[in-house]
Amino acid sequence: MSHNILPEPPDELKQLSDSLCSRIREEIRLDGMIPFSRYMEMALYEPGLGYYSAGLHKLGESGDFVTAPELGSLFAGCLARQVAELADTLGPYDILEAGAGTGQLAADLLTELSPDKLPGRYLVLERSADLRQVQRERIATAAPGLVDRVEWLDQPPTTPWQGVLIANEVLDALAVERFRMGTDGVEQLCVTLQDGQFNWASRKAPAQLKLAVEQVAAGIEYGFQPGYRSEINLHTAHWLSAITSQMERGLALFIDYGYPRAEFYLPERSDGTMMCHYRHRAHDDVFFWPGLQDITAWVDFTALAEAADTCALEVEGYTSQTMFLLGCGLDQILDGHSSDSADGGLALSAQARQLTLPGMMGEKFQVMGLGRGLDQPLRGFSLQDLRYRL
Ligand SMILES: C[S@@+](CC[C@H](N)C(=O)[O-])C[C@H]1O[C@@H](n2cnc3c(N)ncnc32)[C@H](O)[C@@H]1O
């Protein structure tokens, strides 16, 4: 992709990216190439330099992309209704939010929940030290009376808890492997140096990647033709197990852009789903100023459901974001604000459109609920059940 359409970063940010690139180059020189997953990991999370680890303004209007919680409080208002329904069943409960971004969802959820439905603790599992600080300030400003309930964790809970786990746009930010179907089998796509610049290279896939790709290929109608390139996350089950192992009872909600496996690996999607975000432009050049842009891959929700199975979690529901939010009561929230000032009403309608229209977030974002010890219908999944597509 041409860089012409992307705005030039300012010099001080280019220097930050240069420092990260030097570190990536050092690793590449050790072995001639590094797996793409390692490149993505460094580009996003290298301490002090990666996209999520350096103090950049990432989310929201002035950043690179806007997530549902950043649009306004409507998304949190809907989630609060699902959480409140669970609170009635669970009794005392906690919320665990993974990857809390700016802290906006935490602040809005705590504010939207009525006092008798508030969680005992709002736990935040965030790997970016920089974002933790942003979250602390945002929650303290927006929900000063409730910030005492928030605790930041360095690792998933190590003692039993019950409640609701929420991960909005977190799975898409986890480092994935890229692979290509070669004429002699599965290849691992790697990053190498060519004239000092990052470039693609490939090698025979290591055993774990080869097996995982072959298993996927065996389960989809068309398999993979030679030349087919895509992504796969080899750590979904491990990650899910780590964050839910101490959840004795409750619901884990994953909201992200993704597909069931058969759609993820459609023959025509022959270059995968990688997407980069820089100043509200989406493009596919993963080597554009490493550390200054977000790099994401869509989520294979079938893989998440399979991981759930290995973690003793039930797939309680799978639906589009639109149907989830409507099931939670988005319409009622809008009706309740119909007499607001013209500005307030218009702003809420604009949020509703962004969250639900098929061409915006409504269809490409999907919601999966994984439960443990639950025996009740969930309002978010009451309108549409897409589990048959997994
Ligand atoms: C795309 S942002 C989404 C932020 C927020 N959930 C939102 O919707 O605005 C991804 C977030 O996940 C965090 N993250 C990435 N990997 C993580 C992990 N393994 N555990 C916890 N947080 C992680 C990032 O630091 C960042 O806060």
The ligand as an SDF file (V2000), in Angstrom:
LIG
                    3D

 27 29  0  0  0  0  0  0  0  0999 V2000
   -8.0830   -1.8280   21.0200 C   0  0  0  0  0  0  0  0  0  0  0  0
   -7.7710   -1.4400   22.6940 S   0  0  0  0  0  0  0  0  0  0  0  0
   -9.4170   -1.5260   23.3440 C   0  0  0  0  0  0  0  0  0  0  0  0
   -9.6040   -0.7070   24.5880 C   0  0  0  0  0  0  0  0  0  0  0  0
  -10.9680   -0.7010   25.2390 C   0  0  0  0  0  0  0  0  0  0  0  0
  -11.4200   -2.0200   25.6060 N   0  0  0  0  0  0  0  0  0  0  0  0
  -11.9860   -0.0180   24.3710 C   0  0  0  0  0  0  0  0  0  0  0  0
  -12.8980   -0.6870   23.8930 O   0  0  0  0  0  0  0  0  0  0  0  0
  -11.8730    1.1890   24.1790 O   0  0  0  0  0  0  0  0  0  0  0  0
   -6.9890   -2.9190   23.3040 C   0  0  0  0  0  0  0  0  0  0  0  0
   -6.6960   -2.8980   24.7780 C   0  0  0  0  0  0  0  0  0  0  0  0
   -6.2950   -4.2060   25.2060 O   0  0  0  0  0  0  0  0  0  0  0  0
   -5.1280   -4.0950   26.0180 C   0  0  0  0  0  0  0  0  0  0  0  0
   -4.4650   -5.3990   26.0000 N   0  0  0  0  0  0  0  0  0  0  0  0
   -3.8280   -5.9940   24.9940 C   0  0  0  0  0  0  0  0  0  0  0  0
   -3.4010   -7.2170   25.3310 N   0  0  0  0  0  0  0  0  0  0  0  0
   -3.8260   -7.4300   26.5870 C   0  0  0  0  0  0  0  0  0  0  0  0
   -3.7130   -8.5240   27.4990 C   0  0  0  0  0  0  0  0  0  0  0  0
   -3.0670   -9.6420   27.1720 N   0  0  0  0  0  0  0  0  0  0  0  0
   -4.2770   -8.3920   28.7160 N   0  0  0  0  0  0  0  0  0  0  0  0
   -4.9260   -7.2540   29.0450 C   0  0  0  0  0  0  0  0  0  0  0  0
   -5.0460   -6.1960   28.2330 N   0  0  0  0  0  0  0  0  0  0  0  0
   -4.5010   -6.2810   27.0230 C   0  0  0  0  0  0  0  0  0  0  0  0
   -4.4110   -2.9210   25.3870 C   0  0  0  0  0  0  0  0  0  0  0  0
   -3.3930   -2.3940   26.1770 O   0  0  0  0  0  0  0  0  0  0  0  0
   -5.6050   -1.9670   25.2120 C   0  0  0  0  0  0  0  0  0  0  0  0
   -5.9900   -1.3640   26.4130 O   0  0  0  0  0  0  0  0  0  0  0  0
  1  2  1  0
  2  3  1  0
  2 10  1  0
  3  4  1  0
  4  5  1  0
  5  6  1  0
  5  7  1  0
  7  8  2  0
  7  9  1  0
 10 11  1  0
 11 12  1  0
 11 26  1  0
 12 13  1  0
 13 14  1  0
 13 24  1  0
 14 15  1  0
 14 23  1  0
 15 16  2  0
 16 17  1  0
 17 18  1  0
 17 23  2  0
 18 19  1  0
 18 20  2  0
 20 21  1  0
 21 22  2  0
 22 23  1  0
 24 25  1  0
 24 26  1  0
 26 27  1  0
M  CHG  2   2   1   9  -1
M  END
$$$$
